[in-house]
Amino acid sequence: MAIFDDEPKKKARPHEIGQDLALLSADELSERIGILRDEIVRLEAELKSKGTTKSAAEALFRRG
């Protein structure tokens, strides 16, 4: 089956919101939970950064 060996393998998406979870194993679910927790931390850090930037801008314009 050399034909199939040469084809690039498709990467599975880490997680897609709303996808059917019934076909995933417990290990796959745990892995996805970890991925999503890491993403939440990243999103919260960005939100905090934007809040800090906004506060600094507001303080600058209040002085002027």
VMD Tcl script that builds the backbone (N, CA, C; Angstrom):
set m [mol new atoms 192]
animate dup $m
set s [atomselect $m all]
$s set {name element resname resid chain x y z} {
  {N N MET 1 A 0.807 -1.192 0.000}
  {CA C MET 1 A 0.000 0.000 0.000}
  {C C MET 1 A 0.851 1.257 0.000}
  {N N ALA 2 A 1.794 1.327 -0.854}
  {CA C ALA 2 A 2.684 2.475 -0.931}
  {C C ALA 2 A 1.940 3.758 -1.270}
  {N N ILE 3 A 0.828 3.638 -1.937}
  {CA C ILE 3 A 0.059 4.835 -2.312}
  {C C ILE 3 A -0.358 5.601 -1.064}
  {N N PHE 4 A -0.834 4.903 -0.070}
  {CA C PHE 4 A -1.319 5.548 1.148}
  {C C PHE 4 A -0.191 5.989 2.065}
  {N N ASP 5 A 0.946 5.327 2.019}
  {CA C ASP 5 A 2.080 5.686 2.872}
  {C C ASP 5 A 2.655 7.045 2.509}
  {N N ASP 6 A 2.548 7.437 1.254}
  {CA C ASP 6 A 3.120 8.699 0.803}
  {C C ASP 6 A 2.224 9.903 1.074}
  {N N GLU 7 A 0.955 9.667 1.382}
  {CA C GLU 7 A 0.028 10.767 1.615}
  {C C GLU 7 A 0.280 11.395 2.979}
  {N N PRO 8 A 0.268 12.715 3.017}
  {CA C PRO 8 A 0.474 13.366 4.320}
  {C C PRO 8 A -0.704 13.074 5.246}
  {N N LYS 9 A -0.380 12.884 6.516}
  {CA C LYS 9 A -1.428 12.615 7.487}
  {C C LYS 9 A -2.037 13.931 7.943}
  {N N LYS 10 A -3.349 13.943 8.061}
  {CA C LYS 10 A -4.047 15.135 8.511}
  {C C LYS 10 A -3.903 15.245 10.027}
  {N N LYS 11 A -3.608 16.461 10.483}
  {CA C LYS 11 A -3.517 16.689 11.920}
  {C C LYS 11 A -4.923 16.878 12.481}
  {N N ALA 12 A -5.175 16.235 13.584}
  {CA C ALA 12 A -6.465 16.412 14.231}
  {C C ALA 12 A -6.489 17.769 14.924}
  {N N ARG 13 A -7.626 18.428 14.874}
  {CA C ARG 13 A -7.749 19.705 15.568}
  {C C ARG 13 A -7.738 19.443 17.065}
  {N N PRO 14 A -7.077 20.309 17.818}
  {CA C PRO 14 A -7.040 20.097 19.266}
  {C C PRO 14 A -8.435 20.080 19.880}
  {N N HIS 15 A -9.272 20.994 19.472}
  {CA C HIS 15 A -10.645 21.004 19.955}
  {C C HIS 15 A -11.455 21.983 19.126}
  {N N GLU 16 A -12.665 21.617 18.877}
  {CA C GLU 16 A -13.584 22.483 18.157}
  {C C GLU 16 A -14.823 22.640 19.022}
  {N N ILE 17 A -15.184 23.880 19.312}
  {CA C ILE 17 A -16.332 24.151 20.154}
  {C C ILE 17 A -17.573 23.514 19.549}
  {N N GLY 18 A -18.301 22.764 20.360}
  {CA C GLY 18 A -19.545 22.148 19.934}
  {C C GLY 18 A -19.407 20.797 19.258}
  {N N GLN 19 A -18.197 20.295 19.130}
  {CA C GLN 19 A -18.026 19.026 18.445}
  {C C GLN 19 A -18.550 17.871 19.303}
  {N N ASP 20 A -18.877 16.760 18.666}
  {CA C ASP 20 A -19.370 15.579 19.350}
  {C C ASP 20 A -18.237 14.970 20.170}
  {N N LEU 21 A -18.462 14.841 21.467}
  {CA C LEU 21 A -17.422 14.326 22.354}
  {C C LEU 21 A -17.541 12.826 22.603}
  {N N ALA 22 A -18.612 12.225 22.135}
  {CA C ALA 22 A -18.882 10.816 22.414}
  {C C ALA 22 A -17.796 9.883 21.873}
  {N N LEU 23 A -17.136 10.275 20.804}
  {CA C LEU 23 A -16.146 9.394 20.183}
  {C C LEU 23 A -14.749 9.549 20.777}
  {N N LEU 24 A -14.565 10.473 21.720}
  {CA C LEU 24 A -13.249 10.710 22.304}
  {C C LEU 24 A -13.044 9.836 23.537}
  {N N SER 25 A -11.816 9.388 23.713}
  {CA C SER 25 A -11.479 8.593 24.891}
  {C C SER 25 A -11.305 9.514 26.101}
  {N N ALA 26 A -11.227 8.915 27.275}
  {CA C ALA 26 A -11.015 9.692 28.497}
  {C C ALA 26 A -9.686 10.439 28.423}
  {N N ASP 27 A -8.651 9.815 27.876}
  {CA C ASP 27 A -7.345 10.480 27.733}
  {C C ASP 27 A -7.438 11.670 26.786}
  {N N GLU 28 A -8.166 11.499 25.688}
  {CA C GLU 28 A -8.327 12.602 24.732}
  {C C GLU 28 A -9.110 13.754 25.367}
  {N N LEU 29 A -10.129 13.426 26.141}
  {CA C LEU 29 A -10.895 14.470 26.825}
  {C C LEU 29 A -10.018 15.217 27.826}
  {N N SER 30 A -9.213 14.484 28.586}
  {CA C SER 30 A -8.312 15.124 29.551}
  {C C SER 30 A -7.305 16.023 28.856}
  {N N GLU 31 A -6.783 15.561 27.727}
  {CA C GLU 31 A -5.831 16.361 26.961}
  {C C GLU 31 A -6.492 17.655 26.474}
  {N N ARG 32 A -7.693 17.551 25.983}
  {CA C ARG 32 A -8.400 18.743 25.492}
  {C C ARG 32 A -8.741 19.702 26.619}
  {N N ILE 33 A -9.080 19.174 27.781}
  {CA C ILE 33 A -9.337 20.039 28.937}
  {C C ILE 33 A -8.082 20.831 29.263}
  {N N GLY 34 A -6.924 20.174 29.243}
  {CA C GLY 34 A -5.661 20.869 29.484}
  {C C GLY 34 A -5.391 21.953 28.453}
  {N N ILE 35 A -5.646 21.641 27.203}
  {CA C ILE 35 A -5.450 22.616 26.126}
  {C C ILE 35 A -6.355 23.825 26.347}
  {N N LEU 36 A -7.611 23.571 26.685}
  {CA C LEU 36 A -8.556 24.662 26.893}
  {C C LEU 36 A -8.209 25.485 28.134}
  {N N ARG 37 A -7.736 24.837 29.198}
  {CA C ARG 37 A -7.316 25.583 30.395}
  {C C ARG 37 A -6.142 26.502 30.065}
  {N N ASP 38 A -5.188 25.988 29.303}
  {CA C ASP 38 A -4.050 26.814 28.887}
  {C C ASP 38 A -4.513 28.000 28.055}
  {N N GLU 39 A -5.495 27.771 27.193}
  {CA C GLU 39 A -6.020 28.840 26.348}
  {C C GLU 39 A -6.752 29.884 27.192}
  {N N ILE 40 A -7.474 29.441 28.216}
  {CA C ILE 40 A -8.158 30.376 29.110}
  {C C ILE 40 A -7.146 31.267 29.813}
  {N N VAL 41 A -6.056 30.687 30.280}
  {CA C VAL 41 A -5.003 31.466 30.939}
  {C C VAL 41 A -4.439 32.497 29.966}
  {N N ARG 42 A -4.214 32.091 28.741}
  {CA C ARG 42 A -3.685 33.002 27.713}
  {C C ARG 42 A -4.670 34.141 27.431}
  {N N LEU 43 A -5.946 33.808 27.319}
  {CA C LEU 43 A -6.972 34.816 27.064}
  {C C LEU 43 A -7.108 35.788 28.230}
  {N N GLU 44 A -7.063 35.268 29.460}
  {CA C GLU 44 A -7.168 36.134 30.633}
  {C C GLU 44 A -5.975 37.073 30.739}
  {N N ALA 45 A -4.789 36.590 30.392}
  {CA C ALA 45 A -3.591 37.439 30.409}
  {C C ALA 45 A -3.726 38.563 29.389}
  {N N GLU 46 A -4.241 38.254 28.219}
  {CA C GLU 46 A -4.431 39.274 27.181}
  {C C GLU 46 A -5.479 40.291 27.614}
  {N N LEU 47 A -6.550 39.814 28.234}
  {CA C LEU 47 A -7.596 40.705 28.726}
  {C C LEU 47 A -7.040 41.642 29.798}
  {N N LYS 48 A -6.240 41.102 30.689}
  {CA C LYS 48 A -5.628 41.924 31.737}
  {C C LYS 48 A -4.692 42.959 31.118}
  {N N SER 49 A -3.930 42.547 30.116}
  {CA C SER 49 A -3.020 43.456 29.432}
  {C C SER 49 A -3.786 44.600 28.784}
  {N N LYS 50 A -4.890 44.280 28.153}
  {CA C LYS 50 A -5.699 45.313 27.503}
  {C C LYS 50 A -6.319 46.250 28.536}
  {N N GLY 51 A -6.713 45.699 29.693}
  {CA C GLY 51 A -7.258 46.527 30.759}
  {C C GLY 51 A -6.222 47.484 31.303}
  {N N THR 52 A -4.990 47.022 31.440}
  {CA C THR 52 A -3.897 47.868 31.914}
  {C C THR 52 A -3.613 48.982 30.920}
  {N N THR 53 A -3.594 48.636 29.657}
  {CA C THR 53 A -3.356 49.629 28.599}
  {C C THR 53 A -4.478 50.667 28.590}
  {N N LYS 54 A -5.709 50.210 28.733}
  {CA C LYS 54 A -6.855 51.119 28.739}
  {C C LYS 54 A -6.784 52.056 29.942}
  {N N SER 55 A -6.442 51.521 31.103}
  {CA C SER 55 A -6.334 52.341 32.310}
  {C C SER 55 A -5.245 53.399 32.158}
  {N N ALA 56 A -4.132 53.012 31.569}
  {CA C ALA 56 A -3.034 53.957 31.355}
  {C C ALA 56 A -3.462 55.064 30.395}
  {N N ALA 57 A -4.169 54.706 29.350}
  {CA C ALA 57 A -4.636 55.699 28.376}
  {C C ALA 57 A -5.648 56.644 29.023}
  {N N GLU 58 A -6.544 56.099 29.804}
  {CA C GLU 58 A -7.532 56.940 30.480}
  {C C GLU 58 A -6.860 57.902 31.450}
  {N N ALA 59 A -5.854 57.425 32.180}
  {CA C ALA 59 A -5.129 58.278 33.118}
  {C C ALA 59 A -4.402 59.386 32.370}
  {N N LEU 60 A -3.838 59.082 31.227}
  {CA C LEU 60 A -3.117 60.068 30.434}
  {C C LEU 60 A -4.066 61.165 29.966}
  {N N PHE 61 A -5.232 60.773 29.479}
  {CA C PHE 61 A -6.169 61.771 28.957}
  {C C PHE 61 A -6.852 62.559 30.064}
  {N N ARG 62 A -6.959 62.012 31.257}
  {CA C ARG 62 A -7.538 62.757 32.377}
  {C C ARG 62 A -6.627 63.916 32.799}
  {N N ARG 63 A -5.315 63.706 32.644}
  {CA C ARG 63 A -4.357 64.737 33.034}
  {C C ARG 63 A -4.414 65.932 32.076}
  {N N GLY 64 A -4.721 65.665 30.845}
  {CA C GLY 64 A -4.631 66.678 29.810}
  {C C GLY 64 A -5.763 67.583 29.710}
}
mol reanalyze $m
mol bondsrecalc $m
mol representation Tube
mol addrep $m
